[in-house]
């Protein structure tokens, strides 16, 4: 060691001031935002319960339920000839809202996952807004980031499987 180097003394970390149970309080705007974000989810699930995701003979649809809202056929499917990553998502939500989990998974399992996340988000957001702190979750940013990445992998992974199936197996 050279004579000019400084010696740094390390002090022990006082862990008694940190608590796992302590959560950062949410300010008023965060609480209002959480409440506002529950409204679209509530609306989506109310609409999903009102739609009929079955054919006239009682068979579950795999896609196309959105047309019952007056929406057109998927433009991506019309132009490219294969379903887009979100094809079947409305049908999946609607089937799940009707309690038909298996057929919801078959319509678009990424939609089932997204709908389930929505069903979990609403009570979590309401509880967090009520208590003024994030319930269960310590880092909302990391949770949202991880969920978004996992969902996108799931969505596009499913789409890749659908494309491979349509291009190679069904021909």
VOLOTI-392514 format. One record per residue: residue number from 0; y, x, z of N, C-alpha, C in turn. Coordinates in nm, 4 decimals. Each point is the difference from the previous one (the first is absolute). Layout:
[NUM [Y X Z] [Y X Z] [Y X Z]]
...
This chain:
[0 [-0.1196 0.0832 0.0000] [0.1196 -0.0832 0.0000] [0.1248 0.0868 0.0000]]
[1 [0.0954 -0.0438 -0.0713] [0.1273 0.0729 -0.0047] [0.0804 -0.0331 0.1251]]
[2 [0.0872 0.0887 0.0372] [0.0795 -0.0162 0.1216] [0.1026 -0.1108 -0.0146]]
[3 [0.0396 -0.0335 -0.1219] [0.1050 -0.0994 -0.0208] [-0.0505 -0.1442 0.0025]]
[4 [-0.1293 -0.0231 0.0004] [-0.0537 -0.1368 -0.0034] [0.0262 -0.0693 0.1330]]
[5 [0.0311 -0.1286 -0.0106] [0.0222 -0.0798 0.1200] [-0.1311 -0.0583 0.0493]]
[6 [-0.0095 -0.0135 0.1257] [-0.1155 -0.0675 0.0576] [0.0461 -0.1404 0.0352]]
[7 [-0.0729 -0.0969 -0.0513] [0.0348 -0.1396 0.0243] [-0.0930 -0.0540 0.1075]]
[8 [0.0598 -0.0568 0.1011] [-0.0807 -0.0592 0.1055] [-0.0251 -0.1463 -0.0339]]
[9 [-0.1222 -0.0393 0.0075] [-0.0373 -0.1385 -0.0255] [-0.0094 -0.0744 0.1314]]
[10 [0.0581 -0.1183 0.0003] [-0.0073 -0.0826 0.1189] [-0.1052 -0.1072 -0.0221]]
[11 [-0.0718 -0.0369 0.1031] [-0.1027 -0.1036 -0.0173] [0.0647 -0.1341 -0.0348]]
[12 [-0.0694 -0.0765 -0.0824] [0.0477 -0.1312 -0.0430] [-0.0239 -0.1015 0.1109]]
[13 [0.1023 -0.0762 0.0313] [-0.0124 -0.1011 0.1045] [-0.0414 -0.1315 -0.0655]]
[14 [-0.1269 -0.0285 0.0031] [-0.0552 -0.1179 -0.0659] [0.0253 -0.1290 0.0772]]
[15 [0.0482 0.0088 0.1224] [0.0188 -0.1202 0.0812] [0.1118 -0.0887 -0.0514]]
[16 [0.0867 0.0539 -0.0852] [0.1103 -0.0800 -0.0520] [-0.0382 -0.0769 -0.1252]]
[17 [-0.1142 0.0346 -0.0605] [-0.0470 -0.0717 -0.1183] [-0.1112 -0.0945 0.0417]]
[18 [0.0058 -0.1195 -0.0526] [-0.1043 -0.0975 0.0298] [-0.0472 -0.0627 -0.1301]]
[19 [-0.1289 -0.0139 -0.0122] [-0.0562 -0.0645 -0.1188] [0.0405 -0.1462 -0.0032]]
[20 [0.0194 -0.0582 0.1178] [0.0334 -0.1412 0.0076] [0.1451 -0.0293 -0.0362]]
[21 [0.0843 0.1025 0.0019] [0.1397 -0.0234 -0.0324] [0.0165 -0.0090 -0.1513]]
[22 [0.0629 -0.1055 -0.0449] [0.0285 -0.0155 -0.1418] [0.1509 -0.0025 -0.0172]]
[23 [0.0435 0.0474 -0.1124] [0.1424 0.0007 -0.0280] [0.0481 -0.1438 -0.0151]]
[24 [0.1046 -0.0368 0.0704] [0.0500 -0.1368 -0.0138] [0.0542 -0.0245 -0.1409]]
[25 [-0.0227 -0.1202 -0.0499] [0.0492 -0.0376 -0.1324] [0.1382 -0.0630 0.0168]]
[26 [0.0942 0.0442 -0.0813] [0.1330 -0.0588 0.0107] [0.0013 -0.1402 -0.0621]]
[27 [0.1119 -0.0657 0.0120] [0.0116 -0.1393 -0.0442] [-0.0295 -0.0166 -0.1481]]
[28 [0.0455 0.0925 -0.0838] [-0.0214 -0.0113 -0.1443] [-0.1468 0.0145 -0.0361]]
[29 [-0.0708 0.0847 0.0699] [-0.1442 0.0150 -0.0245] [-0.0720 -0.1287 0.0374]]
[30 [0.0386 -0.0578 0.1124] [-0.0631 -0.1254 0.0434] [0.0282 -0.1133 -0.0988]]
[31 [0.1222 -0.0086 -0.0485] [0.0349 -0.1028 -0.0988] [-0.0769 0.0234 -0.1302]]
[32 [-0.0095 0.1265 -0.0423] [-0.0733 0.0330 -0.1225] [-0.1469 -0.0390 0.0129]]
[33 [-0.0595 0.0269 0.1144] [-0.1398 -0.0392 0.0207] [-0.0168 -0.1510 -0.0134]]
[34 [0.0929 -0.0750 0.0575] [-0.0072 -0.1461 -0.0113] [0.0180 -0.0458 -0.1447]]
[35 [0.0953 0.0609 -0.0696] [0.0254 -0.0374 -0.1395] [-0.1216 0.0328 -0.0879]]
[36 [-0.0672 0.1106 0.0277] [-0.1156 0.0392 -0.0805] [-0.1211 -0.0915 0.0200]]
[37 [-0.0022 -0.0754 0.1067] [-0.1106 -0.0941 0.0190] [0.0148 -0.1242 -0.0877]]
[38 [0.1213 -0.0319 -0.0396] [0.0250 -0.1220 -0.0776] [-0.0724 0.0008 -0.1352]]
[39 [0.0099 0.1073 -0.0821] [-0.0733 -0.0025 -0.1270] [-0.1517 -0.0100 0.0188]]
[40 [-0.0522 0.0670 0.1010] [-0.1442 -0.0093 0.0252] [-0.0396 -0.1430 0.0346]]
[41 [0.0788 -0.0630 0.0856] [-0.0264 -0.1392 0.0357] [0.0028 -0.0878 -0.1244]]
[42 [0.1006 0.0192 -0.0840] [0.0135 -0.0776 -0.1235] [-0.1198 0.0219 -0.0921]]
[43 [-0.0437 0.1253 -0.0159] [-0.1143 0.0314 -0.0864] [-0.1254 -0.0721 0.0492]]
[44 [-0.0230 0.0008 0.1296] [-0.1206 -0.0637 0.0519] [0.0081 -0.1523 -0.0044]]
[45 [0.1184 -0.0556 0.0156] [0.0150 -0.1452 -0.0152] [-0.0308 -0.0395 -0.1447]]
[46 [0.0547 0.0735 -0.0960] [-0.0276 -0.0286 -0.1412] [-0.1485 0.0178 -0.0294]]
[47 [-0.0600 0.1055 0.0545] [-0.1423 0.0263 -0.0240] [-0.0885 -0.1130 0.0511]]
[48 [0.0384 -0.0620 0.1097] [-0.0809 -0.1116 0.0517] [0.0159 -0.1248 -0.0861]]
[49 [0.1100 -0.0097 -0.0749] [0.0247 -0.1174 -0.0825] [-0.0647 0.0088 -0.1381]]
[50 [-0.0296 0.1221 -0.0462] [-0.0622 0.0178 -0.1311] [-0.1502 -0.0242 0.0086]]
[51 [-0.0569 -0.0431 -0.1112] [-0.1440 -0.0218 -0.0076] [-0.0614 0.1127 -0.0824]]
[52 [-0.0752 0.0910 0.0647] [-0.0558 0.1139 -0.0730] [-0.1386 -0.0271 -0.0593]]
[53 [-0.0315 -0.1253 -0.0249] [-0.1324 -0.0357 -0.0505] [0.0119 -0.0767 -0.1313]]
[54 [-0.1036 0.0094 -0.0813] [-0.0048 -0.0770 -0.1244] [-0.0314 -0.1448 0.0348]]
[55 [0.0008 -0.0857 -0.1021] [-0.0272 -0.1419 0.0235] [-0.1404 -0.0239 0.0534]]
[56 [-0.0954 0.0883 -0.0352] [-0.1369 -0.0165 0.0507] [-0.0244 0.0757 0.1308]]
[57 [0.1063 0.0518 0.0628] [-0.0102 0.0614 0.1312] [-0.0284 0.1491 0.0012]]
[58 [-0.0057 0.0630 -0.1160] [-0.0238 0.1440 -0.0070] [0.1297 0.0761 0.0295]]
[59 [-0.0068 0.1071 0.0776] [0.1223 0.0751 0.0296] [0.0499 0.0753 -0.1232]]
[60 [0.1306 0.0004 -0.0175] [0.0611 0.0771 -0.1077] [-0.0018 0.1474 0.0369]]
[61 [0.0060 0.0865 -0.0972] [0.0128 0.1441 0.0235] [0.1428 0.0453 -0.0269]]
[62 [0.0697 -0.0726 -0.0860] [0.1417 0.0254 -0.0265] [0.0584 -0.1235 -0.0673]]
[63 [0.1314 -0.0046 -0.0092] [0.0668 -0.1108 -0.0686] [0.0582 -0.1050 0.0913]]
[64 [-0.0159 0.0119 0.1303] [0.0548 -0.1000 0.0920] [0.1524 -0.0039 -0.0078]]
[65 [0.0616 0.1125 -0.0347] [0.1463 0.0047 -0.0102] [0.0523 -0.0966 -0.1063]]
[66 [-0.0827 -0.0349 -0.0994] [0.0439 -0.0937 -0.1045] [0.0220 -0.1397 0.0564]]
[67 [-0.0612 -0.0299 0.1137] [0.0215 -0.1297 0.0650] [0.1392 -0.0096 0.0614]]
[68 [0.0684 0.1132 0.0077] [0.1395 0.0027 0.0462] [0.0968 -0.0094 -0.1180]]
[69 [-0.0538 -0.0133 -0.1209] [0.0831 -0.0053 -0.1194] [0.0305 0.1360 -0.0593]]
[70 [-0.0662 0.1029 0.0506] [0.0220 0.1353 -0.0515] [-0.0867 0.0235 -0.1235]]
[71 [0.0435 0.0885 -0.0896] [-0.0768 0.0246 -0.1220] [-0.1199 0.0914 0.0246]]
[72 [-0.0823 0.0131 -0.1025] [-0.1119 0.0945 0.0021] [0.0556 0.1406 0.0217]]
[73 [-0.0796 0.0887 0.0550] [0.0425 0.1378 0.0252] [0.0373 0.0682 -0.1315]]
[74 [0.1249 0.0460 -0.0087] [0.0463 0.0665 -0.1222] [-0.0769 0.1280 -0.0288]]
[75 [-0.0346 0.0729 0.1021] [-0.0762 0.1238 -0.0181] [-0.1343 -0.0312 -0.0644]]
[76 [-0.0658 -0.1037 0.0496] [-0.1304 -0.0385 -0.0548] [0.0137 -0.0487 -0.1437]]
[77 [0.1067 -0.0730 -0.0286] [0.0222 -0.0476 -0.1366] [0.0262 0.1154 -0.0958]]
[78 [0.0793 0.0986 0.0429] [0.0365 0.1114 -0.0884] [-0.1099 0.1045 -0.0127]]
[79 [-0.0648 0.0343 0.1087] [-0.0960 0.1102 0.0009] [-0.1437 -0.0492 -0.0158]]
[80 [-0.0264 -0.1209 0.0454] [-0.1339 -0.0552 -0.0125] [-0.0889 0.0196 0.1217]]
[81 [0.0514 0.0657 0.1016] [-0.0746 0.0175 0.1248] [0.0890 -0.0460 0.1156]]
[82 [-0.0614 -0.0407 0.1102] [0.0811 -0.0454 0.1136] [0.0853 0.1133 0.0583]]
[83 [0.1147 -0.0372 0.0538] [0.0868 0.0979 0.0674] [-0.0538 0.0249 0.1411]]
[84 [0.0530 0.0980 0.0714] [-0.0492 0.0276 0.1358] [0.0110 -0.1189 0.0956]]
[85 [0.0975 -0.0868 -0.0217] [0.0179 -0.1110 0.0933] [-0.0594 -0.1318 -0.0496]]
[86 [-0.0686 0.0009 -0.1127] [-0.0647 -0.1231 -0.0476] [-0.1015 -0.0475 0.1040]]
[87 [0.0071 -0.1264 0.0334] [-0.0887 -0.0581 0.1000] [0.0575 0.0016 0.1403]]
[88 [0.1187 0.0566 0.0155] [0.0596 0.0121 0.1328] [0.0371 -0.1377 0.0576]]
[89 [0.0623 -0.0858 -0.0784] [0.0359 -0.1336 0.0481] [-0.1250 -0.0788 0.0336]]
[90 [-0.1010 0.0113 -0.0856] [-0.1261 -0.0691 0.0255] [-0.0646 0.0526 0.1272]]
[91 [0.0054 0.1304 0.0197] [-0.0562 0.0608 0.1202] [0.0705 -0.0506 0.1253]]
[92 [0.1328 -0.0026 -0.0018] [0.0777 -0.0520 0.1134] [-0.0371 -0.1456 0.0274]]
[93 [-0.0064 -0.0787 -0.1080] [-0.0270 -0.1431 0.0145] [-0.1397 -0.0252 0.0543]]
[94 [-0.0980 0.0731 -0.0514] [-0.1365 -0.0154 0.0513] [-0.0073 0.0396 0.1469]]
[95 [0.0674 0.1073 0.0370] [0.0011 0.0416 0.1405] [0.0681 -0.1054 0.0869]]
[96 [0.1089 -0.0571 -0.0482] [0.0701 -0.1046 0.0755] [-0.0874 -0.1241 0.0180]]
[97 [-0.0951 -0.0193 -0.0912] [-0.0936 -0.1117 0.0105] [-0.1260 0.0391 0.0777]]
[98 [-0.0026 0.1220 0.0537] [-0.1121 0.0443 0.0808] [-0.1198 0.0496 -0.0788]]
[99 [0.0152 0.0191 -0.1301] [-0.1085 0.0448 -0.0868] [0.0106 0.1514 -0.0193]]
[100 [-0.0414 0.0752 0.1023] [0.0190 0.1458 0.0016] [-0.0805 0.0678 -0.1107]]
[101 [-0.1259 -0.0385 -0.0168] [-0.0856 0.0657 -0.0990] [0.0580 -0.0118 -0.1411]]
[102 [0.0403 -0.1200 -0.0378] [0.0567 -0.0187 -0.1340] [0.1384 0.0623 -0.0120]]
[103 [0.0728 0.0084 0.1115] [0.1278 0.0708 -0.0007] [-0.0218 0.1467 -0.0321]]
[104 [-0.1014 0.0596 0.0622] [-0.0336 0.1403 -0.0272] [-0.0416 0.0196 -0.1459]]
[105 [-0.0725 -0.0948 -0.0554] [-0.0453 0.0112 -0.1382] [0.1149 -0.0177 -0.0994]]
[106 [0.0984 -0.0822 0.0342] [0.1135 -0.0204 -0.0900] [0.0828 0.1274 -0.0111]]
[107 [0.0358 0.0587 0.1128] [0.0736 0.1268 0.0028] [0.0004 0.0478 0.1446]]
[108 [-0.0903 0.0932 0.0318] [-0.0121 0.0416 0.1401] [0.1249 0.0699 0.0505]]
[109 [0.0805 0.0565 -0.0900] [0.1285 0.0569 0.0428] [0.0927 -0.1125 0.0475]]
[110 [-0.0091 -0.1153 -0.0633] [0.0779 -0.1158 0.0429] [-0.0442 -0.0510 0.1354]]
[111 [-0.1306 0.0035 0.0241] [-0.0521 -0.0409 0.1309] [0.0521 0.0935 0.1084]]
[112 [0.0013 0.1290 -0.0288] [0.0512 0.0988 0.0965] [0.1490 -0.0235 0.0244]]
[113 [0.0766 -0.0211 -0.1075] [0.1441 -0.0229 0.0143] [0.0270 -0.1279 0.0795]]
[114 [-0.0741 -0.1056 -0.0287] [0.0176 -0.1252 0.0736] [-0.0348 0.0184 0.1477]]
[115 [-0.1050 0.0758 0.0271] [-0.0387 0.0272 0.1391] [0.1084 0.0802 0.0707]]
[116 [0.0563 0.0982 -0.0700] [0.1114 0.0755 0.0588] [0.1176 -0.0924 0.0301]]
[117 [0.0263 -0.0948 -0.0895] [0.1064 -0.0973 0.0240] [-0.0293 -0.0869 0.1212]]
[118 [-0.1260 -0.0411 0.0127] [-0.0395 -0.0820 0.1152] [0.0126 0.0773 0.1311]]
[119 [-0.0209 0.1300 -0.0059] [0.0172 0.0837 0.1191] [0.1471 0.0334 0.0250]]
[120 [0.0757 0.0138 -0.1084] [0.1414 0.0377 0.0123] [0.0822 -0.1070 0.0711]]
[121 [-0.0237 -0.1261 -0.0339] [0.0846 -0.1073 0.0543] [-0.0031 -0.0036 0.1525]]
[122 [-0.1164 -0.0069 0.0657] [0.0046 -0.0014 0.1465] [0.0506 0.1316 0.0591]]
[123 [-0.0306 0.1128 -0.0678] [0.0496 0.1285 0.0496] [0.1527 0.0035 -0.0049]]
[124 [0.0587 -0.0443 -0.1117] [0.1459 0.0013 -0.0145] [0.0657 -0.0949 0.0996]]
[125 [-0.0594 -0.1157 0.0190] [0.0561 -0.0949 0.0967] [-0.0079 0.0556 0.1419]]
[126 [-0.1129 0.0605 0.0346] [-0.0143 0.0588 0.1344] [0.0961 0.1173 0.0182]]
[127 [0.0137 0.0838 -0.1021] [0.0909 0.1146 0.0090] [0.1444 -0.0455 0.0131]]
[128 [0.0373 -0.1029 -0.0745] [0.1365 -0.0530 0.0098] [0.0226 -0.0615 0.1384]]
[129 [-0.0992 -0.0700 0.0507] [0.0125 -0.0644 0.1308] [0.0133 0.1032 0.1126]]
[130 [-0.0859 0.1026 -0.0009] [0.0009 0.1004 0.1066] [0.1071 0.1066 -0.0187]]
[131 [0.0583 0.0070 -0.1189] [0.1070 0.0969 -0.0236] [-0.0492 0.1416 -0.0193]]
[132 [-0.1269 0.0167 -0.0301] [-0.0576 0.1318 -0.0292] [-0.1216 -0.0225 -0.0894]]
[133 [-0.0395 0.1041 -0.0709] [-0.1158 -0.0121 -0.0871] [-0.1264 -0.0069 0.0838]]
[134 [-0.0724 -0.1078 -0.0132] [-0.1223 -0.0212 0.0755] [-0.1134 0.0771 -0.0680]]
[135 [-0.0789 0.0701 0.0792] [-0.1188 0.0759 -0.0418] [0.0352 0.1244 -0.0811]]
[136 [0.0939 -0.0108 -0.0912] [0.0315 0.1084 -0.0930] [0.1147 0.0841 0.0549]]
[137 [-0.0171 0.1322 -0.0017] [0.1061 0.0891 0.0476] [0.0886 0.0472 -0.1137]]
[138 [-0.0575 0.0240 -0.1176] [0.0782 0.0471 -0.1137] [-0.0181 -0.0965 -0.1165]]
[139 [0.0927 -0.0918 -0.0149] [-0.0086 -0.1009 -0.1053] [0.0023 0.0659 -0.1372]]
[140 [0.0827 0.1033 -0.0153] [0.0111 0.0656 -0.1300] [-0.1339 0.0563 -0.0454]]
[141 [-0.0714 0.0666 0.0890] [-0.1289 0.0587 -0.0369] [-0.1036 -0.1079 -0.0291]]
[142 [-0.0004 -0.1067 0.0772] [-0.0956 -0.1078 -0.0226] [0.0265 -0.0660 -0.1348]]
[143 [0.1255 -0.0300 -0.0283] [0.0348 -0.0625 -0.1284] [-0.0361 0.0926 -0.1158]]
[144 [0.0304 0.1276 0.0142] [-0.0326 0.0969 -0.1048] [-0.1510 0.0057 -0.0242]]
[145 [-0.0771 0.0109 0.1065] [-0.1461 0.0083 -0.0138] [-0.0592 -0.1273 -0.0583]]
[146 [0.0477 -0.1141 0.0449] [-0.0492 -0.1266 -0.0537] [0.0343 -0.0111 -0.1479]]
[147 [0.1220 0.0382 -0.0369] [0.0409 -0.0072 -0.1405] [-0.0864 0.0904 -0.0874]]
[148 [-0.0230 0.1223 0.0447] [-0.0829 0.0927 -0.0775] [-0.1424 -0.0530 -0.0126]]
[149 [-0.0573 -0.0443 0.1105] [-0.1370 -0.0545 -0.0041] [-0.0079 -0.1230 -0.0887]]
[150 [0.1002 -0.0881 0.0096] [-0.0015 -0.1199 -0.0830] [0.0099 0.0350 -0.1481]]
[151 [0.0873 0.0939 -0.0347] [0.0131 0.0387 -0.1409] [-0.1280 0.0653 -0.0525]]
[152 [-0.0639 0.0809 0.0817] [-0.1287 0.0585 -0.0395] [-0.1029 -0.1107 -0.0218]]
[153 [-0.0031 -0.0961 0.0905] [-0.0925 -0.1124 -0.0117] [0.0297 -0.0836 -0.1246]]
[154 [0.1278 -0.0323 -0.0208] [0.0404 -0.0823 -0.1137] [-0.0355 0.0666 -0.1330]]
[155 [0.0404 0.1262 -0.0156] [-0.0253 0.0676 -0.1268] [-0.1446 0.0462 -0.0131]]
[156 [-0.0666 0.0255 0.1121] [-0.1428 0.0309 -0.0051] [-0.0798 -0.1197 -0.0488]]
[157 [0.0340 -0.1176 0.0519] [-0.0636 -0.1234 -0.0456] [0.0273 -0.0224 -0.1475]]
[158 [0.1230 0.0245 -0.0404] [0.0376 -0.0186 -0.1395] [-0.0798 0.0951 -0.0899]]
[159 [-0.0163 0.1236 0.0429] [-0.0803 0.0950 -0.0760] [-0.1427 -0.0488 -0.0174]]
[160 [-0.0566 -0.0551 0.1063] [-0.1361 -0.0548 -0.0082] [-0.0048 -0.1156 -0.0993]]
[161 [0.1003 -0.0881 0.0057] [0.0065 -0.1140 -0.0927] [0.0104 0.0502 -0.1439]]
[162 [0.0850 0.0999 -0.0235] [0.0156 0.0541 -0.1354] [-0.1304 0.0614 -0.0506]]
[163 [-0.0649 0.0773 0.0833] [-0.1275 0.0612 -0.0397] [-0.1027 -0.1083 -0.0288]]
[164 [-0.0051 -0.1002 0.0842] [-0.0932 -0.1102 -0.0196] [0.0278 -0.0719 -0.1316]]
[165 [0.1274 -0.0325 -0.0242] [0.0364 -0.0710 -0.1235] [-0.0235 0.0838 -0.1251]]
[166 [0.0285 0.1281 0.0080] [-0.0105 0.0857 -0.1186] [-0.1432 0.0427 -0.0316]]
[167 [-0.0799 0.0270 0.1024] [-0.1311 0.0588 -0.0252] [-0.1173 -0.0934 0.0301]]
[168 [0.0070 -0.0744 0.1061] [-0.1154 -0.0793 0.0412] [-0.0048 -0.1347 -0.0691]]
[169 [0.1134 -0.0682 -0.0115] [-0.0022 -0.1356 -0.0560] [-0.0066 -0.0021 -0.1519]]
[170 [0.0140 0.1135 -0.0660] [-0.0075 0.0006 -0.1480] [-0.1385 0.0191 -0.0473]]
